[in-house]
Amino acid sequence: MKKSVVMATFKSDIQKVWDTVTDNKNYSWRSDLSKIEIAADGQKFIEYAKNGFPTNFTITLKKPLERYEFEMENKNMHGHWVGIFSLEQEGTKIEFSEEVTVKNPIMNLLVGAYLKKQQAAYIADLRKALGE
């Protein structure tokens, strides 16, 4: 199992950051996705990468303005994601952690660097979406 954590601070208020991160209907700000399909219950969704590769998600906790968690799985890995949101003096701090188990042992060597790259792109996209 590999774990990767990213932290960032935004000038935007916590409600705006929370809404942007948790609204799966409005994903156009994400440079890594081509689409998201949301199940009728809203608890499950499928993200499709730009190349069409799907990853399944199940929301396990959604505590508004504080914590967002989900399980994720695709043919290459499965794992758990946790997002923690907190007020800062001049904005919002986030801490996103991802723990994944790769199904192919060879890919296990590369997954740490891959997660860091994905998280950096996500934060850059989020900054742009927030207008920062």
N, C-alpha and C positions, 0 to 999 in steps of 0.2 A: 504494500500500500504506500502510495506517495501522497504527501500533503504539501499544499502550496497556499500561502497567505499573502494577500495584498491589502494595504491600507492606503487611504487617501483622504484628503480634506477638501471640501468644496465650499464655496462662498454661498451657494444656494441654501435656502431653508430646508429643513428636514422633510417637510411634506412634499416638496417638489422632487427631492432626490428619491424618496420612497416611491412616489407615484411613477416616476420614470423607470425605476428598476423593476417594479412589480407589475406593471401594466403590459401583459403579454399581447394585447391587441395592437399596441402601438410600438412596434419593434423596428421601424424603418431607420432609426438612428444607429442600429447595430450593423457595423460593416461586415460582420462575419456571417450574417444570416440571409437566406433567400425567402424564408417564410416560417410562420409558426402556426400550427394547428392546435386549437384548444378544445378539449373534451367538453361536453355539455355541462358537466358538474363543475368545471372551472379548476378542478384540483389536478388534472393531468394535462400535459401539453407535449407536443413534439416540435422541436426546433430542427430546421433543415439548414445545414451549412450552405454556403454559396455553391458548392459542388453537388448539392442535393442529398448529402449524407445525413440521415436522421438520428436524433438522440431523444429518448423518451424521458420525461420528467414527471415526478409526482410530488406535489407540495405536501410537506409533512408538518409545517408550522408557519403561521403567518400572524405575527403579533404586530399590528400596525405601529409604524414609526420606530420599531425596536429590533425585531428579528424576523428573518425570512429564511426558511430551510426547505430543501427538496432533495429527493433521491434522483439519481440520473443513471441511465444505462443505454448503451448501444452495443453493437457487435464486438467492439474492441475493449470496452471497460464498463465498470459500474462504480458508483460512488455517492458521496453525500456533499452537499454544498450548504454553507451557512453564511448568511449576511447579517452583520450587526451594524445598526445605525445609531449614532449618538449625537447629541447637540454639542457643538463647540461654541466658543465665545463668539466667533464670527462666521457661523455656518454649520456644516454637518461633517462628521467624520464617519467613514465606513471602514469596516474590516470584513473582507470576504475570504473565506477559507474553503478549500476544496480538497477532499480526500478521495482518491481513486485507486481502484485495483484494476490493473491491466490484465486482460485475458491472455495476451501473448507475451511470454517471458522476454522475448527480444525487444518488444516495444517498451518494456519496463525501464530499460536503460535511457530512453528518450523522453519519457513522460514528464519528468520534472521540468525540463527546459520548455517543453510544449505548454505545460500549464502556466508557467511564468509569462510566456509570450502571449497566450490567450488572455490572461488577466490584464496585462499591460494594454493590449488593444481595447479591451472592454472599458478600462478606466479612461483611455483617450477618447473613445466614442461617447462615454457618459459625460465627460467634460464638454465636449462639443454640443451634445444634446441639451445640456444645461446652460449653454451660452457662456461658458467660462474659458 
